Amino acid sequence: MTPVSNIAVPSARGTDLYRAVWRWHFYAGLIVLPFLVSLAVTGALYLFRDEIEAIVHADLKKVAVAETRVPVSNLVAVALADHPGQAVKYTDPATPETSAEITVQTQGGERLAVYVDPYTGRVLGSLPDRGTIMWTIRRLHSLKEFGPVARGIIEIAGGWAILLVATGIYLWWPRGRGGVLSVRGQPRQRIFWRDLHAVTGLLAGGVIAFLAITGMPWSNIWGGQVNQWVNGSNFGYPSGVRVNVPVSNEHLNHTSPTSWSLEQAKVPQSVGSGEGIDVDRAIAIVEGLGLHRGYAMALPTKPDGVYSASVYPDDVAQQRVVHIDQYSGKPLIDMRYADYGPLGRALEWGINVHLGQQFGRVNQFGLLGFCVLIVLMSVSAGVMWWKRRPEGGLGVPPLPAERSRIYGIAAILGVGGIVFPLTGASFLAVLALDRLIGWRRPAQTS
């Protein structure tokens, strides 16, 4: 038993601050933990997208290696023979054992991904464009599957996740008690779940904050505003790279999806008329420029269209997008990671780590471990809450005696609300709701 003299006795002011932080931590958990579980599960799956798709879609994606490849124009021709329409994109095999992919806009208006053996020219089959299992997982992870309102929730959840980490660290701080780095008790006891929650939260906290921040570029409002701010700036993406170029009405993401930043880039126009270069010549130009294998090339579909090749490999330094004039074969834009400013490079690096790409298997399995910790942290929080909640009540932590503490914490949170507007609006809504339903009762004094 710990001697009484070694136990830290909190002052009334310290108790008030603890209760205020605990109350906000509770609200943050109530809002964000269900999303964290969903994001952790779908994110863990998406980390191994290539490996999973190679198994699930092995009949479409795996081929036997041979000595020579069929010209890309022939691959396009056989894909169109099976699925009449217009070819809009060619995806280069990332490995020797991978099939080529031809995206076709069919005569019926459907977009299909047609998989072709690059060595024999045999059509292996097709799927709706972005119809693989991993595209579904990706859409579920970002809530894009549920529309723009749901995607806005991701931004709110990201801000609350950062709050959850900050308040959790404060609550975890030892203050003379045990169990801060170990799990005590048995699963039937609440202390077991409290310690499990604290330890897993401590281990995963920094990664949760990192993933929340690096996931924000995909959000509707914050991500859109950041994109506008960093474009045309030497600190982000220099003028002439993504803005202030002669453009059509297309964006790269509409034709050849790639990284978050590259998919915002507008596509320049070809200048000329008559018969242009064919796809084989465009491929030769692109590969002569040294693009990493696995690039995607959008094919011109209009008189002013261009060949747009882009690649988003594991090594962020090899990100690249090249636009080629369809008549002259001249590169109109050759954009590399090195062309970005400090902020642009930081954004891209963070996103690459977020996707589990930058450091290979270490990145993948490291994030997988943290995803498991996030699920354990969330489940233990739910069990702990269930064991402490009063019958018929929500179990909101007690108000501090000095209720201005709630406002003090809220004011600090308001700084984050300025940076993340949707999160800030939700802070105000929760504060108002807390005042409405909780402050009618006298504050607890013990």
N, C-alpha and C positions, 0 to 999 in steps of 0.2 A: 504494500500500500504506500502511496506517495505521501510523504509528510505534509501536513497542512502548510508549513512554512514555505514549501516549494511551489505552492499553487498560486498563480497570479490572480489577484483579486481585482477585477476591473472596476474602474471608477464609474460613477453615474454617467459622466460624459462619454466614457469609453463604451459603456453598455448601450447608450443611445445611438452612438455611431454604428456599433455592431448591428443593432436591430434595423437601422435604416438600410445598411448595406445588405443585410440578410433579406429584407423585404424586397429590394430591387433584384437581388439574385433569384429569389423565388419567382418573381414575375418574368424575368428573363428566361428562366428554365421552363416555365409554363408555356411561353410563346415559342421558344426555339428548339427545345429538345425533340419534339416529334419530327421537325425538319432535319435536325442533325442525324437522327437515326436513318431517315430516308436518304439523305445526302451521303452518309457513310456507306450504306449498303450499295447504292447505285454507283457511287464513286469507286468503291473497292472493285466492283465488277468492271468498270470502265478502265481501270488501270491495266487490265489484262485484255483489252479489246482485241488486239491482234491475235493473241493466243486463243481466245474464245472463238473468234470468228473463223480461225483456221480449222477448228474442230466442228463447229456448228455448220459452217458452209464449206466443208472440205471438198464437196463435189463441184463447187464453183470456183474455189480459190486455189486449190492445190493442183500442180501439174508436174509431170515428169520432165526433168532437165534433158535438153538435147543440145547438139553443137551449134545449130543455126536457128535464127529467128525469122519469122515471116515479117515482111514490111508492114508497118502500121497501116498503110493505105489498104492492104489486103484484109487486115483485121477489121477495119471499119466497114469494108465492103461486105464481109460475111455477116457481120452484126446487122447491117441494114437489110441483107437478104432475108434473114430470119425475122426481123422486126422493121418493116418499111417505115421510113420517116426521115429525120435529119439527125446526123451525129453532132452532138454539141460538146462532147468532152472525151478525151482519152486519158486514162490513168496508167502510168507506167508501172510495171511490176516492181515492187519494192525489193524482192529477193528473186534469185533464179528459179525458185520453186513456186512462185506466185503467178496467177493468171493476170492477163491484161483486162482492163475494164473499159468498155465503150458505153458512154451515156447517150441514149437515143431519145429524141423527142418524136414519139410515134405519130402516125397520121391521125390517130384518135385523140391526140392531145396528152397522152400519158408519157411520163418520163421513166425510162427503164435503164437499169444498169445491166449491160450484157457482158458476160464473162467469156473470154476467148483464150484458148491455149496459144501463147505467143510462139510456140515452136511448130505446131501443126496447123494452126488457123482454124481449129475446130471450135464451134460454139458450145460452151459447156452448160449454158443456161442463163437465166435472167431473174432479176428481182426488181420491184419498184425502186426507183432512185431513192437513196437514203432509206432503204427498206430492210437493211440487215438488223440483226438483233441488237448490235451495239449502237446503231443510230437511235433505236427505241430507248435503250438505256440512257443515252446522252440526253434525249428530250425529256425523259422522266427526271433525270438529275437536275436539269435546269428549270424544270416545270414548264418548259416551252410547250409541252404536250397539252397543257391546260389553258393556254391563251395568255395575253399580255398582262391581265390582272394578276394571275398566279405568278408570272415572272417577277412582278413587282414585289411579291412576298419574299422572294429570294433576297432582294436588297434589304428589306426590313429584317429578315432573319440574320443576314450577315452582320448588321449593326448590333443586334441583340446578342449575337454570339460573342462579339468582342466584349460587350458589357458583361456577359456571363463569365468570361475568363477573368476579367479584371476584378469583379466582385468576389469570384470564387477564390482567387489568390489571397485576397484580404481575409476571407473567412477561414481559409486553410491555415493562415499564419499561426505558429505554435502557441504563443501566449502561455507557456508553461504547462501545456497538457500533452498527453501522449497520442500515439496513433497517427502522426502526421506523415510518416513514411512506411507504415506497416498497417496491416489489416487485423484488427482484434476481434475476438468473439467468434460466434458461430452464425451460420446463415439465418437461423431463427431469431437472432437478436438484431435490433435496430442499429447498434453500434458497428456491427459487421458491415452493414450496407452503407452507413455513414463514412466509415473509413475507406471502403472500396470506392465510393464516389469521390472522396477527397484525393486518394492516391491516383486513380485513373484520370481525374480532372487535372491534377498537377502535371502528370506525364504528358497528357494530350493538349493542355491548355495553349501552349505557344503555337502548336501546329494548327489548332482550331482557329486562332486569330490570324495566322498566316493564310490558311485556306479561305477564310472569310474575306480577307482583304484582296487576295489574288483572284477570287471568284467574282468580285464586284464588277470588273470590266464587262462581264456578260449581262449585267443588270440593265433594265430599261432606261431609267432616268440617270443614275450616277454614271453608268457605263457610257451612255450617249453623250453626256456632258464632258466627260474626260476625253472621249474621242475627238470632240470638237476642239477642245482646249489644246491637245497635244499636236493636232495637225497644223502644218504650216509654221511650226516652231522649231528652231534649231536645237532646242532642248528636248523636243519630242521626235516628231517626224518632219524633216525639213521641207520647206516649200519646193514644189516641183517633183516631189516623190509621191505624195498622195493628194495634194491639192495644187491648184494653179497649174494644171496641165490640160491640154485639149482633150476633153472627155466626151464619151457618148453618155447615154442615160443609164448605162449598166454599171453595177458594182461587181467587184471580183467575186463576192460571195454568191451572187446570182448564177454565176457560171462555173466557178471552180473553188469550192469551199476550202479554206485553209485556216490560218491562225486568226485569233481575235482581231489583231491590228491589220493584218493583210487583207482580211475579208472586208474591211471598211474602205480599202483603196479603190478609187475610181479608175476605170479602164480608158486609156487613150484611144484615139481614132487612127485608123489607117488612112493614108492619103494616096489616092490613085484610082485607077479604073482598069477594066479589062481582066485578063486572066492572071491570077496571082500565083504564088508558090503553093505547092501541094503540101499535105501533112507530113510526108516523108522528109521533105526539105526543111520544114519547120522543126521537126524532131531533130534532124542533124544539126541545125543551128543551135538549138537549146542544149543538146548534149555536148556540142563543141564548146559551149560556154561553161560547162562543168557543173550543171545542176546535180544535186544529190539524187540518187535513184529513188523511185517512188513518187516522182513529181506528177502533178495533174496538169493537163493542157486543155484549156477551153478553146474550142474551134470557132472561127469566125462564122457568124450566121447572117451578117448584114454586110452591105458594100463597104461600110466604114469600120467593120469589126477587125479584131486583131487576134493573133494567136497569143493566149495568156498562159504561161507556164508558171506554176507556183509549187513550192515544196516546204513542208513543215516537219523536218526530221527531228530525231531525238536531240541532237546537238543544236541548241538555239543559234549558235554562230553560223550555221549553214542554212538558216532561213533565207529564202530568196523568191522573188517574183520577177519575171521577165515578160514584157509585152513586145511582140514582134509585128511589124507592119506586114499585112498579108500579101502586099504587092511586091515590095522591095526586099522583104526578109530582113530589114534593118531593125535592130533592137531599139524600141522607142523609150523604154524605161527598163533599167536593170537595178532593182532595189534589193539591197542586202541588209543584214542585221547591222553591219558596221556603219551603214548610212544613218542609223537612228541616233538621236541625241541621248543623253544620259537617262532621261525619264522613259523614253521609248524602249531603250535596252532593258531598263529595270522592269518595266511592265511585261515585256516579252519573256524575260528570264523567269519572273514569278509565275507566269502562266504556264511555261514549260515544266517547271517543277510541280505545279499544281496538277498537271496532267500525268505526272509520273514518268516523264521522258528524259529529263536532263541528265540524270546520273544512272541511267540504265536500270539493272535489276535492283541495285541498292535503293533507288528512288521508288521503284514499284513496290518492293516488299516492305520498305520503311513506311510508306504511306498506308499500305495494307495493315500493318501492325497498329498504326494510329487509328485507322478506321475501326478496328476491333476495340481499341480502348474507348473510342467515342461511343460505341454501342454499349459497352459495359458501364461507362459513366452515366449514360442516359437511363439505362435500365435500373441501375442501383439508385439513381435519384428518384425514379418512380416508386420503387419498393420502399425506400426510406420515407418518402412523403406519405405513402399509404399507411405505413406503420405509425406515423406520428399524428396524422390528421384526426381531428375530433369526429365523432360519429355525426353524420349529417352536415359536416362543415367542409370548407375548402382547405383549411389548415394554413391560412396566410400567416406568416410570421408576425409577432406582435409589433404594434406601433411603438416608436420611441416615446419616452415621456416628453421630451422636447421635440415637438413635431416639426419644427423648422429644419431638423436634420434631414427629413425626407426631401425638403426643397433644396437643401444644400447639395445633396447627392444628385438631385435632378438638374441643378444648375451645371454641375460638372459634366453630366451626360449631355447637356444642351450643346456643348462644344462639338461633340460627335454628331449631334443632330444637324448642325450647320453643314458639316462635311457630307453627311448622308441624309438628305432631306426626308425621304420616306421614313427612315428610322426615327428621325427627329419628330415627325408628325405622330408616329406611333408612341413615342415617349410621352408626348403631351396627352394623348388619348388615355394611356394607362394611368398617368398621374391624376387626370380628372376622374377616371373610374375608381381609382383607389380612394380619392377624397370623398366620392359620392357614397360608396358602399362601406368603407372601412372606418371613416373618421367620426362616425356618429357615436361609436363606442368609446368609453374612456380608455386611455392607454394603459397597458399593464405596467406594473411597477416592480415585478419580480420575475 
